[in-house]
């Protein structure tokens, strides 16, 4: 059942984007949307990576402090 629905959806999508009259315009609009989305996605990924890096650094410092305290005690 899932495969049939997937196949129908894929066929409808292909018909929509390769329509002889409007398909080229639809493909161009879709390409423009993706091109506009890429810089935002890239920026969001870099921000998240920086946030994760800062958290990892903080956890490493806490672990070092705990280890040093355990050694001296």
mmCIF file of the N, C-alpha and C atoms, coordinates in Angstrom:
data_MODEL
# 
_entry.id   MODEL 
# 
loop_
_atom_site.group_PDB 
_atom_site.id 
_atom_site.type_symbol 
_atom_site.label_atom_id 
_atom_site.label_alt_id 
_atom_site.label_comp_id 
_atom_site.label_asym_id 
_atom_site.label_entity_id 
_atom_site.label_seq_id 
_atom_site.pdbx_PDB_ins_code 
_atom_site.Cartn_x 
_atom_site.Cartn_y 
_atom_site.Cartn_z 
_atom_site.occupancy 
_atom_site.B_iso_or_equiv 
_atom_site.pdbx_formal_charge 
_atom_site.auth_seq_id 
_atom_site.auth_comp_id 
_atom_site.auth_asym_id 
_atom_site.auth_atom_id 
_atom_site.pdbx_PDB_model_num 
ATOM 1   N N  . UNK A 1 1  ? 0.821  -1.188 0.000   1.00 0.00 ? 1  UNK A N  1 
ATOM 2   C CA . UNK A 1 1  ? 0.000  0.000  0.000   1.00 0.00 ? 1  UNK A CA 1 
ATOM 3   C C  . UNK A 1 1  ? 0.872  1.262  0.000   1.00 0.00 ? 1  UNK A C  1 
ATOM 4   N N  . UNK A 1 2  ? 1.912  1.272  0.883   1.00 0.00 ? 2  UNK A N  1 
ATOM 5   C CA . UNK A 1 2  ? 2.796  2.429  0.940   1.00 0.00 ? 2  UNK A CA 1 
ATOM 6   C C  . UNK A 1 2  ? 3.521  2.629  -0.385  1.00 0.00 ? 2  UNK A C  1 
ATOM 7   N N  . UNK A 1 3  ? 3.928  1.530  -0.968  1.00 0.00 ? 3  UNK A N  1 
ATOM 8   C CA . UNK A 1 3  ? 4.660  1.611  -2.232  1.00 0.00 ? 3  UNK A CA 1 
ATOM 9   C C  . UNK A 1 3  ? 3.764  2.183  -3.341  1.00 0.00 ? 3  UNK A C  1 
ATOM 10  N N  . UNK A 1 4  ? 2.507  1.777  -3.341  1.00 0.00 ? 4  UNK A N  1 
ATOM 11  C CA . UNK A 1 4  ? 1.565  2.274  -4.341  1.00 0.00 ? 4  UNK A CA 1 
ATOM 12  C C  . UNK A 1 4  ? 1.359  3.777  -4.180  1.00 0.00 ? 4  UNK A C  1 
ATOM 13  N N  . UNK A 1 5  ? 1.181  4.224  -2.937  1.00 0.00 ? 5  UNK A N  1 
ATOM 14  C CA . UNK A 1 5  ? 1.002  5.654  -2.684  1.00 0.00 ? 5  UNK A CA 1 
ATOM 15  C C  . UNK A 1 5  ? 2.250  6.442  -3.056  1.00 0.00 ? 5  UNK A C  1 
ATOM 16  N N  . UNK A 1 6  ? 3.409  5.893  -2.744  1.00 0.00 ? 6  UNK A N  1 
ATOM 17  C CA . UNK A 1 6  ? 4.661  6.542  -3.117  1.00 0.00 ? 6  UNK A CA 1 
ATOM 18  C C  . UNK A 1 6  ? 4.775  6.671  -4.630  1.00 0.00 ? 6  UNK A C  1 
ATOM 19  N N  . UNK A 1 7  ? 4.446  5.592  -5.327  1.00 0.00 ? 7  UNK A N  1 
ATOM 20  C CA . UNK A 1 7  ? 4.531  5.591  -6.788  1.00 0.00 ? 7  UNK A CA 1 
ATOM 21  C C  . UNK A 1 7  ? 3.553  6.599  -7.393  1.00 0.00 ? 7  UNK A C  1 
ATOM 22  N N  . UNK A 1 8  ? 2.353  6.668  -6.854  1.00 0.00 ? 8  UNK A N  1 
ATOM 23  C CA . UNK A 1 8  ? 1.371  7.642  -7.336  1.00 0.00 ? 8  UNK A CA 1 
ATOM 24  C C  . UNK A 1 8  ? 1.846  9.074  -7.080  1.00 0.00 ? 8  UNK A C  1 
ATOM 25  N N  . UNK A 1 9  ? 2.385  9.307  -5.890  1.00 0.00 ? 9  UNK A N  1 
ATOM 26  C CA . UNK A 1 9  ? 2.900  10.641 -5.560  1.00 0.00 ? 9  UNK A CA 1 
ATOM 27  C C  . UNK A 1 9  ? 4.063  11.037 -6.448  1.00 0.00 ? 9  UNK A C  1 
ATOM 28  N N  . UNK A 1 10 ? 4.957  10.098 -6.695  1.00 0.00 ? 10 UNK A N  1 
ATOM 29  C CA . UNK A 1 10 ? 6.097  10.362 -7.564  1.00 0.00 ? 10 UNK A CA 1 
ATOM 30  C C  . UNK A 1 10 ? 5.633  10.664 -8.987  1.00 0.00 ? 10 UNK A C  1 
ATOM 31  N N  . UNK A 1 11 ? 4.699  9.887  -9.481  1.00 0.00 ? 11 UNK A N  1 
ATOM 32  C CA . UNK A 1 11 ? 4.170  10.114 -10.824 1.00 0.00 ? 11 UNK A CA 1 
ATOM 33  C C  . UNK A 1 11 ? 3.491  11.470 -10.941 1.00 0.00 ? 11 UNK A C  1 
ATOM 34  N N  . UNK A 1 12 ? 2.698  11.826 -9.924  1.00 0.00 ? 12 UNK A N  1 
ATOM 35  C CA . UNK A 1 12 ? 2.024  13.130 -9.942  1.00 0.00 ? 12 UNK A CA 1 
ATOM 36  C C  . UNK A 1 12 ? 3.044  14.263 -9.900  1.00 0.00 ? 12 UNK A C  1 
ATOM 37  N N  . UNK A 1 13 ? 4.085  14.105 -9.102  1.00 0.00 ? 13 UNK A N  1 
ATOM 38  C CA . UNK A 1 13 ? 5.132  15.131 -9.020  1.00 0.00 ? 13 UNK A CA 1 
ATOM 39  C C  . UNK A 1 13 ? 5.845  15.301 -10.349 1.00 0.00 ? 13 UNK A C  1 
ATOM 40  N N  . UNK A 1 14 ? 6.169  14.190 -10.987 1.00 0.00 ? 14 UNK A N  1 
ATOM 41  C CA . UNK A 1 14 ? 6.831  14.262 -12.286 1.00 0.00 ? 14 UNK A CA 1 
ATOM 42  C C  . UNK A 1 14 ? 5.940  14.940 -13.322 1.00 0.00 ? 14 UNK A C  1 
ATOM 43  N N  . UNK A 1 15 ? 4.666  14.606 -13.306 1.00 0.00 ? 15 UNK A N  1 
ATOM 44  C CA . UNK A 1 15 ? 3.737  15.245 -14.240 1.00 0.00 ? 15 UNK A CA 1 
ATOM 45  C C  . UNK A 1 15 ? 3.653  16.749 -13.970 1.00 0.00 ? 15 UNK A C  1 
ATOM 46  N N  . UNK A 1 16 ? 3.633  17.119 -12.691 1.00 0.00 ? 16 UNK A N  1 
ATOM 47  C CA . UNK A 1 16 ? 3.521  18.529 -12.298 1.00 0.00 ? 16 UNK A CA 1 
ATOM 48  C C  . UNK A 1 16 ? 4.749  19.318 -12.759 1.00 0.00 ? 16 UNK A C  1 
ATOM 49  N N  . UNK A 1 17 ? 5.938  18.787 -12.512 1.00 0.00 ? 17 UNK A N  1 
ATOM 50  C CA . UNK A 1 17 ? 7.163  19.525 -12.823 1.00 0.00 ? 17 UNK A CA 1 
ATOM 51  C C  . UNK A 1 17 ? 7.611  19.406 -14.278 1.00 0.00 ? 17 UNK A C  1 
ATOM 52  N N  . UNK A 1 18 ? 7.113  18.427 -15.010 1.00 0.00 ? 18 UNK A N  1 
ATOM 53  C CA . UNK A 1 18 ? 7.501  18.277 -16.413 1.00 0.00 ? 18 UNK A CA 1 
ATOM 54  C C  . UNK A 1 18 ? 6.344  18.533 -17.374 1.00 0.00 ? 18 UNK A C  1 
ATOM 55  N N  . UNK A 1 19 ? 5.340  19.239 -16.874 1.00 0.00 ? 19 UNK A N  1 
ATOM 56  C CA . UNK A 1 19 ? 4.230  19.672 -17.708 1.00 0.00 ? 19 UNK A CA 1 
ATOM 57  C C  . UNK A 1 19 ? 4.786  20.538 -18.837 1.00 0.00 ? 19 UNK A C  1 
ATOM 58  N N  . UNK A 1 20 ? 4.411  20.266 -20.098 1.00 0.00 ? 20 UNK A N  1 
ATOM 59  C CA . UNK A 1 20 ? 4.983  21.019 -21.223 1.00 0.00 ? 20 UNK A CA 1 
ATOM 60  C C  . UNK A 1 20 ? 4.695  22.519 -21.181 1.00 0.00 ? 20 UNK A C  1 
ATOM 61  N N  . UNK A 1 21 ? 3.593  22.921 -20.584 1.00 0.00 ? 21 UNK A N  1 
ATOM 62  C CA . UNK A 1 21 ? 3.228  24.336 -20.599 1.00 0.00 ? 21 UNK A CA 1 
ATOM 63  C C  . UNK A 1 21 ? 3.774  25.104 -19.396 1.00 0.00 ? 21 UNK A C  1 
ATOM 64  N N  . UNK A 1 22 ? 3.648  24.556 -18.214 1.00 0.00 ? 22 UNK A N  1 
ATOM 65  C CA . UNK A 1 22 ? 4.029  25.278 -16.995 1.00 0.00 ? 22 UNK A CA 1 
ATOM 66  C C  . UNK A 1 22 ? 5.208  24.659 -16.247 1.00 0.00 ? 22 UNK A C  1 
ATOM 67  N N  . UNK A 1 23 ? 5.667  23.504 -16.673 1.00 0.00 ? 23 UNK A N  1 
ATOM 68  C CA . UNK A 1 23 ? 6.712  22.779 -15.953 1.00 0.00 ? 23 UNK A CA 1 
ATOM 69  C C  . UNK A 1 23 ? 8.004  23.565 -15.789 1.00 0.00 ? 23 UNK A C  1 
ATOM 70  N N  . UNK A 1 24 ? 8.450  24.251 -16.842 1.00 0.00 ? 24 UNK A N  1 
ATOM 71  C CA . UNK A 1 24 ? 9.706  25.007 -16.767 1.00 0.00 ? 24 UNK A CA 1 
ATOM 72  C C  . UNK A 1 24 ? 9.611  26.108 -15.711 1.00 0.00 ? 24 UNK A C  1 
ATOM 73  N N  . UNK A 1 25 ? 8.481  26.797 -15.663 1.00 0.00 ? 25 UNK A N  1 
ATOM 74  C CA . UNK A 1 25 ? 8.283  27.854 -14.664 1.00 0.00 ? 25 UNK A CA 1 
ATOM 75  C C  . UNK A 1 25 ? 8.263  27.266 -13.259 1.00 0.00 ? 25 UNK A C  1 
ATOM 76  N N  . UNK A 1 26 ? 7.588  26.151 -13.090 1.00 0.00 ? 26 UNK A N  1 
ATOM 77  C CA . UNK A 1 26 ? 7.526  25.504 -11.772 1.00 0.00 ? 26 UNK A CA 1 
ATOM 78  C C  . UNK A 1 26 ? 8.908  25.057 -11.304 1.00 0.00 ? 26 UNK A C  1 
ATOM 79  N N  . UNK A 1 27 ? 9.685  24.492 -12.215 1.00 0.00 ? 27 UNK A N  1 
ATOM 80  C CA . UNK A 1 27 ? 11.039 24.059 -11.860 1.00 0.00 ? 27 UNK A CA 1 
ATOM 81  C C  . UNK A 1 27 ? 11.907 25.262 -11.490 1.00 0.00 ? 27 UNK A C  1 
ATOM 82  N N  . UNK A 1 28 ? 11.760 26.352 -12.225 1.00 0.00 ? 28 UNK A N  1 
ATOM 83  C CA . UNK A 1 28 ? 12.536 27.560 -11.937 1.00 0.00 ? 28 UNK A CA 1 
ATOM 84  C C  . UNK A 1 28 ? 12.164 28.136 -10.570 1.00 0.00 ? 28 UNK A C  1 
ATOM 85  N N  . UNK A 1 29 ? 10.878 28.162 -10.248 1.00 0.00 ? 29 UNK A N  1 
ATOM 86  C CA . UNK A 1 29 ? 10.440 28.655 -8.936  1.00 0.00 ? 29 UNK A CA 1 
ATOM 87  C C  . UNK A 1 29 ? 10.974 27.769 -7.810  1.00 0.00 ? 29 UNK A C  1 
ATOM 88  N N  . UNK A 1 30 ? 10.930 26.467 -8.016  1.00 0.00 ? 30 UNK A N  1 
ATOM 89  C CA . UNK A 1 30 ? 11.443 25.538 -7.007  1.00 0.00 ? 30 UNK A CA 1 
ATOM 90  C C  . UNK A 1 30 ? 12.947 25.717 -6.818  1.00 0.00 ? 30 UNK A C  1 
ATOM 91  N N  . UNK A 1 31 ? 13.679 25.877 -7.925  1.00 0.00 ? 31 UNK A N  1 
ATOM 92  C CA . UNK A 1 31 ? 15.123 26.095 -7.850  1.00 0.00 ? 31 UNK A CA 1 
ATOM 93  C C  . UNK A 1 31 ? 15.432 27.389 -7.092  1.00 0.00 ? 31 UNK A C  1 
ATOM 94  N N  . UNK A 1 32 ? 14.660 28.451 -7.353  1.00 0.00 ? 32 UNK A N  1 
ATOM 95  C CA . UNK A 1 32 ? 14.856 29.721 -6.654  1.00 0.00 ? 32 UNK A CA 1 
ATOM 96  C C  . UNK A 1 32 ? 14.609 29.575 -5.157  1.00 0.00 ? 32 UNK A C  1 
ATOM 97  N N  . UNK A 1 33 ? 13.574 28.825 -4.791  1.00 0.00 ? 33 UNK A N  1 
ATOM 98  C CA . UNK A 1 33 ? 13.281 28.616 -3.365  1.00 0.00 ? 33 UNK A CA 1 
ATOM 99  C C  . UNK A 1 33 ? 14.429 27.893 -2.672  1.00 0.00 ? 33 UNK A C  1 
ATOM 100 N N  . UNK A 1 34 ? 14.966 26.864 -3.319  1.00 0.00 ? 34 UNK A N  1 
ATOM 101 C CA . UNK A 1 34 ? 16.092 26.130 -2.734  1.00 0.00 ? 34 UNK A CA 1 
ATOM 102 C C  . UNK A 1 34 ? 17.335 27.006 -2.624  1.00 0.00 ? 34 UNK A C  1 
ATOM 103 N N  . UNK A 1 35 ? 17.602 27.798 -3.653  1.00 0.00 ? 35 UNK A N  1 
ATOM 104 C CA . UNK A 1 35 ? 18.769 28.678 -3.619  1.00 0.00 ? 35 UNK A CA 1 
ATOM 105 C C  . UNK A 1 35 ? 18.652 29.719 -2.514  1.00 0.00 ? 35 UNK A C  1 
ATOM 106 N N  . UNK A 1 36 ? 17.445 30.222 -2.269  1.00 0.00 ? 36 UNK A N  1 
ATOM 107 C CA . UNK A 1 36 ? 17.228 31.196 -1.197  1.00 0.00 ? 36 UNK A CA 1 
ATOM 108 C C  . UNK A 1 36 ? 17.315 30.547 0.176   1.00 0.00 ? 36 UNK A C  1 
ATOM 109 N N  . UNK A 1 37 ? 16.976 29.274 0.246   1.00 0.00 ? 37 UNK A N  1 
ATOM 110 C CA . UNK A 1 37 ? 16.972 28.567 1.518   1.00 0.00 ? 37 UNK A CA 1 
ATOM 111 C C  . UNK A 1 37 ? 18.373 28.140 1.959   1.00 0.00 ? 37 UNK A C  1 
ATOM 112 N N  . UNK A 1 38 ? 19.259 27.874 1.023   1.00 0.00 ? 38 UNK A N  1 
ATOM 113 C CA . UNK A 1 38 ? 20.584 27.351 1.353   1.00 0.00 ? 38 UNK A CA 1 
ATOM 114 C C  . UNK A 1 38 ? 21.399 28.253 2.276   1.00 0.00 ? 38 UNK A C  1 
ATOM 115 N N  . UNK A 1 39 ? 21.509 29.563 2.022   1.00 0.00 ? 39 UNK A N  1 
ATOM 116 C CA . UNK A 1 39 ? 22.303 30.388 2.936   1.00 0.00 ? 39 UNK A CA 1 
ATOM 117 C C  . UNK A 1 39 ? 21.739 30.392 4.358   1.00 0.00 ? 39 UNK A C  1 
ATOM 118 N N  . UNK A 1 40 ? 20.426 30.421 4.487   1.00 0.00 ? 40 UNK A N  1 
ATOM 119 C CA . UNK A 1 40 ? 19.804 30.406 5.809   1.00 0.00 ? 40 UNK A CA 1 
ATOM 120 C C  . UNK A 1 40 ? 20.099 29.094 6.521   1.00 0.00 ? 40 UNK A C  1 
ATOM 121 N N  . UNK A 1 41 ? 20.011 27.997 5.792   1.00 0.00 ? 41 UNK A N  1 
ATOM 122 C CA . UNK A 1 41 ? 20.285 26.687 6.376   1.00 0.00 ? 41 UNK A CA 1 
ATOM 123 C C  . UNK A 1 41 ? 21.744 26.578 6.792   1.00 0.00 ? 41 UNK A C  1 
ATOM 124 N N  . UNK A 1 42 ? 22.633 27.043 5.953   1.00 0.00 ? 42 UNK A N  1 
ATOM 125 C CA . UNK A 1 42 ? 24.059 27.001 6.247   1.00 0.00 ? 42 UNK A CA 1 
ATOM 126 C C  . UNK A 1 42 ? 24.369 27.827 7.499   1.00 0.00 ? 42 UNK A C  1 
ATOM 127 N N  . UNK A 1 43 ? 23.767 29.017 7.590   1.00 0.00 ? 43 UNK A N  1 
ATOM 128 C CA . UNK A 1 43 ? 23.990 29.879 8.757   1.00 0.00 ? 43 UNK A CA 1 
ATOM 129 C C  . UNK A 1 43 ? 23.460 29.213 10.030  1.00 0.00 ? 43 UNK A C  1 
ATOM 130 N N  . UNK A 1 44 ? 22.282 28.614 9.950   1.00 0.00 ? 44 UNK A N  1 
ATOM 131 C CA . UNK A 1 44 ? 21.699 27.945 11.114  1.00 0.00 ? 44 UNK A CA 1 
ATOM 132 C C  . UNK A 1 44 ? 22.568 26.770 11.558  1.00 0.00 ? 44 UNK A C  1 
ATOM 133 N N  . UNK A 1 45 ? 23.115 26.024 10.605  1.00 0.00 ? 45 UNK A N  1 
ATOM 134 C CA . UNK A 1 45 ? 23.986 24.901 10.954  1.00 0.00 ? 45 UNK A CA 1 
ATOM 135 C C  . UNK A 1 45 ? 25.266 25.372 11.636  1.00 0.00 ? 45 UNK A C  1 
ATOM 136 N N  . UNK A 1 46 ? 25.842 26.472 11.145  1.00 0.00 ? 46 UNK A N  1 
ATOM 137 C CA . UNK A 1 46 ? 27.047 27.004 11.769  1.00 0.00 ? 46 UNK A CA 1 
ATOM 138 C C  . UNK A 1 46 ? 26.763 27.498 13.185  1.00 0.00 ? 46 UNK A C  1 
ATOM 139 N N  . UNK A 1 47 ? 25.625 28.160 13.384  1.00 0.00 ? 47 UNK A N  1 
ATOM 140 C CA . UNK A 1 47 ? 25.261 28.624 14.721  1.00 0.00 ? 47 UNK A CA 1 
ATOM 141 C C  . UNK A 1 47 ? 25.096 27.449 15.680  1.00 0.00 ? 47 UNK A C  1 
ATOM 142 N N  . UNK A 1 48 ? 24.421 26.400 15.230  1.00 0.00 ? 48 UNK A N  1 
ATOM 143 C CA . UNK A 1 48 ? 24.209 25.229 16.075  1.00 0.00 ? 48 UNK A CA 1 
ATOM 144 C C  . UNK A 1 48 ? 25.536 24.536 16.377  1.00 0.00 ? 48 UNK A C  1 
ATOM 145 N N  . UNK A 1 49 ? 26.415 24.456 15.396  1.00 0.00 ? 49 UNK A N  1 
ATOM 146 C CA . UNK A 1 49 ? 27.726 23.845 15.617  1.00 0.00 ? 49 UNK A CA 1 
ATOM 147 C C  . UNK A 1 49 ? 28.529 24.646 16.641  1.00 0.00 ? 49 UNK A C  1 
ATOM 148 N N  . UNK A 1 50 ? 28.467 25.975 16.558  1.00 0.00 ? 50 UNK A N  1 
ATOM 149 C CA . UNK A 1 50 ? 29.165 26.817 17.535  1.00 0.00 ? 50 UNK A CA 1 
ATOM 150 C C  . UNK A 1 50 ? 28.597 26.612 18.937  1.00 0.00 ? 50 UNK A C  1 
ATOM 151 N N  . UNK A 1 51 ? 27.272 26.500 19.026  1.00 0.00 ? 51 UNK A N  1 
ATOM 152 C CA . UNK A 1 51 ? 26.615 26.282 20.320  1.00 0.00 ? 51 UNK A CA 1 
ATOM 153 C C  . UNK A 1 51 ? 27.033 24.939 20.923  1.00 0.00 ? 51 UNK A C  1 
ATOM 154 N N  . UNK A 1 52 ? 27.047 23.903 20.120  1.00 0.00 ? 52 UNK A N  1 
ATOM 155 C CA . UNK A 1 52 ? 27.443 22.568 20.598  1.00 0.00 ? 52 UNK A CA 1 
ATOM 156 C C  . UNK A 1 52 ? 28.908 22.566 21.002  1.00 0.00 ? 52 UNK A C  1 
ATOM 157 N N  . UNK A 1 53 ? 29.747 23.249 20.239  1.00 0.00 ? 53 UNK A N  1 
ATOM 158 C CA . UNK A 1 53 ? 31.170 23.335 20.562  1.00 0.00 ? 53 UNK A CA 1 
ATOM 159 C C  . UNK A 1 53 ? 31.383 24.026 21.903  1.00 0.00 ? 53 UNK A C  1 
ATOM 160 N N  . UNK A 1 54 ? 30.648 25.113 22.148  1.00 0.00 ? 54 UNK A N  1 
ATOM 161 C CA . UNK A 1 54 ? 30.770 25.833 23.419  1.00 0.00 ? 54 UNK A CA 1 
ATOM 162 C C  . UNK A 1 54 ? 30.321 24.946 24.581  1.00 0.00 ? 54 UNK A C  1 
ATOM 163 N N  . UNK A 1 55 ? 29.240 24.203 24.402  1.00 0.00 ? 55 UNK A N  1 
ATOM 164 C CA . UNK A 1 55 ? 28.769 23.303 25.466  1.00 0.00 ? 55 UNK A CA 1 
ATOM 165 C C  . UNK A 1 55 ? 29.792 22.200 25.733  1.00 0.00 ? 55 UNK A C  1 
ATOM 166 N N  . UNK A 1 56 ? 30.369 21.653 24.673  1.00 0.00 ? 56 UNK A N  1 
ATOM 167 C CA . UNK A 1 56 ? 31.381 20.595 24.840  1.00 0.00 ? 56 UNK A CA 1 
ATOM 168 C C  . UNK A 1 56 ? 32.599 21.143 25.571  1.00 0.00 ? 56 UNK A C  1 
ATOM 169 N N  . UNK A 1 57 ? 33.001 22.356 25.233  1.00 0.00 ? 57 UNK A N  1 
ATOM 170 C CA . UNK A 1 57 ? 34.145 22.981 25.906  1.00 0.00 ? 57 UNK A CA 1 
ATOM 171 C C  . UNK A 1 57 ? 33.839 23.178 27.393  1.00 0.00 ? 57 UNK A C  1 
ATOM 172 N N  . UNK A 1 58 ? 32.648 23.635 27.699  1.00 0.00 ? 58 UNK A N  1 
ATOM 173 C CA . UNK A 1 58 ? 32.242 23.840 29.091  1.00 0.00 ? 58 UNK A CA 1 
ATOM 174 C C  . UNK A 1 58 ? 32.241 22.520 29.865  1.00 0.00 ? 58 UNK A C  1 
ATOM 175 N N  . UNK A 1 59 ? 31.712 21.481 29.247  1.00 0.00 ? 59 UNK A N  1 
ATOM 176 C CA . UNK A 1 59 ? 31.695 20.176 29.912  1.00 0.00 ? 59 UNK A CA 1 
ATOM 177 C C  . UNK A 1 59 ? 33.100 19.627 30.120  1.00 0.00 ? 59 UNK A C  1 
ATOM 178 N N  . UNK A 1 60 ? 33.983 19.864 29.173  1.00 0.00 ? 60 UNK A N  1 
ATOM 179 C CA . UNK A 1 60 ? 35.362 19.423 29.301  1.00 0.00 ? 60 UNK A CA 1 
ATOM 180 C C  . UNK A 1 60 ? 36.048 20.133 30.461  1.00 0.00 ? 60 UNK A C  1 
ATOM 181 N N  . UNK A 1 61 ? 35.815 21.438 30.586  1.00 0.00 ? 61 UNK A N  1 
ATOM 182 C CA . UNK A 1 61 ? 36.396 22.195 31.700  1.00 0.00 ? 61 UNK A CA 1 
ATOM 183 C C  . UNK A 1 61 ? 35.883 21.668 33.035  1.00 0.00 ? 61 UNK A C  1 
ATOM 184 N N  . UNK A 1 62 ? 34.577 21.393 33.118  1.00 0.00 ? 62 UNK A N  1 
ATOM 185 C CA . UNK A 1 62 ? 33.998 20.869 34.360  1.00 0.00 ? 62 UNK A CA 1 
ATOM 186 C C  . UNK A 1 62 ? 34.585 19.497 34.692  1.00 0.00 ? 62 UNK A C  1 
ATOM 187 N N  . UNK A 1 63 ? 34.764 18.660 33.678  1.00 0.00 ? 63 UNK A N  1 
ATOM 188 C CA . UNK A 1 63 ? 35.341 17.335 33.904  1.00 0.00 ? 63 UNK A CA 1 
ATOM 189 C C  . UNK A 1 63 ? 36.789 17.450 34.366  1.00 0.00 ? 63 UNK A C  1 
ATOM 190 N N  . UNK A 1 64 ? 37.548 18.377 33.784  1.00 0.00 ? 64 UNK A N  1 
ATOM 191 C CA . UNK A 1 64 ? 38.936 18.595 34.204  1.00 0.00 ? 64 UNK A CA 1 
ATOM 192 C C  . UNK A 1 64 ? 38.998 19.055 35.656  1.00 0.00 ? 64 UNK A C  1 
ATOM 193 N N  . UNK A 1 65 ? 38.112 19.987 36.017  1.00 0.00 ? 65 UNK A N  1 
ATOM 194 C CA . UNK A 1 65 ? 38.071 20.475 37.401  1.00 0.00 ? 65 UNK A CA 1 
ATOM 195 C C  . UNK A 1 65 ? 37.719 19.364 38.368  1.00 0.00 ? 65 UNK A C  1 
ATOM 196 N N  . UNK A 1 66 ? 36.728 18.537 38.001  1.00 0.00 ? 66 UNK A N  1 
ATOM 197 C CA . UNK A 1 66 ? 36.319 17.427 38.872  1.00 0.00 ? 66 UNK A CA 1 
ATOM 198 C C  . UNK A 1 66 ? 37.441 16.411 39.013  1.00 0.00 ? 66 UNK A C  1 
ATOM 199 N N  . UNK A 1 67 ? 38.154 16.141 37.937  1.00 0.00 ? 67 UNK A N  1 
ATOM 200 C CA . UNK A 1 67 ? 39.260 15.185 37.977  1.00 0.00 ? 67 UNK A CA 1 
ATOM 201 C C  . UNK A 1 67 ? 40.392 15.731 38.833  1.00 0.00 ? 67 UNK A C  1 
ATOM 202 N N  . UNK A 1 68 ? 40.703 17.017 38.695  1.00 0.00 ? 68 UNK A N  1 
ATOM 203 C CA . UNK A 1 68 ? 41.773 17.613 39.488  1.00 0.00 ? 68 UNK A CA 1 
ATOM 204 C C  . UNK A 1 68 ? 41.403 17.602 40.965  1.00 0.00 ? 68 UNK A C  1 
ATOM 205 N N  . UNK A 1 69 ? 40.142 17.873 41.254  1.00 0.00 ? 69 UNK A N  1 
ATOM 206 C CA . UNK A 1 69 ? 39.694 17.852 42.649  1.00 0.00 ? 69 UNK A CA 1 
ATOM 207 C C  . UNK A 1 69 ? 39.754 16.441 43.218  1.00 0.00 ? 69 UNK A C  1 
ATOM 208 N N  . UNK A 1 70 ? 39.400 15.452 42.434  1.00 0.00 ? 70 UNK A N  1 
ATOM 209 C CA . UNK A 1 70 ? 39.442 14.060 42.892  1.00 0.00 ? 70 UNK A CA 1 
ATOM 210 C C  . UNK A 1 70 ? 40.863 13.606 43.141  1.00 0.00 ? 70 UNK A C  1 
ATOM 211 N N  . UNK A 1 71 ? 41.803 14.090 42.326  1.00 0.00 ? 71 UNK A N  1 
ATOM 212 C CA . UNK A 1 71 ? 43.199 13.711 42.498  1.00 0.00 ? 71 UNK A CA 1 
ATOM 213 C C  . UNK A 1 71 ? 43.781 14.329 43.753  1.00 0.00 ? 71 UNK A C  1 
ATOM 214 N N  . UNK A 1 72 ? 43.444 15.579 44.045  1.00 0.00 ? 72 UNK A N  1 
ATOM 215 C CA . UNK A 1 72 ? 44.012 16.269 45.204  1.00 0.00 ? 72 UNK A CA 1 
ATOM 216 C C  . UNK A 1 72 ? 43.351 15.842 46.505  1.00 0.00 ? 72 UNK A C  1 
ATOM 217 N N  . UNK A 1 73 ? 42.219 15.197 46.433  1.00 0.00 ? 73 UNK A N  1 
ATOM 218 C CA . UNK A 1 73 ? 41.515 14.811 47.648  1.00 0.00 ? 73 UNK A CA 1 
ATOM 219 C C  . UNK A 1 73 ? 41.845 13.418 48.082  1.00 0.00 ? 73 UNK A C  1 
# 
